Amino acid sequence: MTPSASTTLTPNQAEQLHARVRAGEKKTILAGEYGISRETLYGYLKANSDKEGTS
C-alpha cells in the first residue's frame, strides 16, 4: 500500500498498531504496512498516549 494523506486507520487497526509498537516493532516498517507516513503513525501514537493520560 502506498502512503497517502487520505489514509485513515480504523479503530481496530489503530489498536493493532499501538500493540505492535509496544511489542517493539519498527515504526518505519509498520507505517509502510499500514500505508501511512511515519508522521501519521506518530500522530496515532500521540493521540493514544493523550487518551491514556486522561483516564
C-alpha positions as a Markdown table, in Angstrom:
| # | Residue | x | y | z |
|---|---|---|---|---|
| 1 | Met | 0.0 | 0.0 | 0.0 |
| 2 | Thr | 1.3 | 3.4 | -0.9 |
| 3 | Pro | 1.3 | 6.1 | 1.9 |
| 4 | Ser | -1.5 | 8.6 | 1.4 |
| 5 | Ala | -2.5 | 11.7 | 3.2 |
| 6 | Ser | -6.1 | 10.4 | 3.0 |
| 7 | Thr | -5.4 | 7.1 | 4.6 |
| 8 | Thr | -7.2 | 6.7 | 7.9 |
| 9 | Leu | -6.9 | 3.7 | 10.2 |
| 10 | Thr | -10.0 | 2.0 | 11.6 |
| 11 | Pro | -10.1 | 1.9 | 15.4 |
| 12 | Asn | -9.2 | -1.8 | 15.2 |
| 13 | Gln | -6.2 | -1.0 | 13.0 |
| 14 | Ala | -5.1 | 1.8 | 15.4 |
| 15 | Glu | -5.3 | -0.6 | 18.3 |
| 16 | Gln | -3.2 | -3.2 | 16.5 |
| 17 | Leu | -0.7 | -0.5 | 15.5 |
| 18 | His | -0.3 | 0.5 | 19.2 |
| 19 | Ala | 0.1 | -3.1 | 20.3 |
| 20 | Arg | 2.8 | -3.8 | 17.7 |
| 21 | Val | 4.7 | -0.6 | 18.6 |
| 22 | Arg | 4.6 | -1.7 | 22.3 |
| 23 | Ala | 5.9 | -5.1 | 21.2 |
| 24 | Gly | 8.9 | -3.4 | 19.7 |
| 25 | Glu | 8.3 | -3.5 | 16.0 |
| 26 | Lys | 10.0 | -0.8 | 13.9 |
| 27 | Lys | 7.7 | 2.2 | 13.3 |
| 28 | Thr | 9.0 | 2.7 | 9.7 |
| 29 | Ile | 8.1 | -0.8 | 8.7 |
| 30 | Leu | 4.7 | -0.5 | 10.4 |
| 31 | Ala | 3.9 | 2.8 | 8.7 |
| 32 | Gly | 4.7 | 1.1 | 5.3 |
| 33 | Glu | 2.5 | -1.9 | 6.1 |
| 34 | Tyr | -0.5 | 0.3 | 7.1 |
| 35 | Gly | 0.0 | 2.6 | 4.2 |
| 36 | Ile | 0.6 | 5.7 | 6.3 |
| 37 | Ser | 3.5 | 8.1 | 6.7 |
| 38 | Arg | 5.7 | 8.0 | 9.8 |
| 39 | Glu | 4.3 | 11.4 | 10.7 |
| 40 | Thr | 0.8 | 10.0 | 10.7 |
| 41 | Leu | 1.9 | 7.0 | 12.7 |
| 42 | Tyr | 3.3 | 9.2 | 15.4 |
| 43 | Gly | 0.1 | 11.2 | 15.3 |
| 44 | Tyr | -1.8 | 8.0 | 16.2 |
| 45 | Leu | 0.6 | 7.1 | 18.9 |
| 46 | Lys | 0.3 | 10.6 | 20.4 |
| 47 | Ala | -3.5 | 10.5 | 20.3 |
| 48 | Asn | -3.4 | 7.2 | 22.1 |
| 49 | Ser | -1.0 | 8.4 | 24.8 |
| 50 | Asp | -3.2 | 11.5 | 25.3 |
| 51 | Lys | -6.2 | 9.3 | 25.8 |
| 52 | Glu | -4.3 | 7.1 | 28.3 |
| 53 | Gly | -3.1 | 10.1 | 30.2 |
| 54 | Thr | -6.7 | 11.3 | 30.8 |
| 55 | Ser | -8.1 | 8.1 | 32.0 |
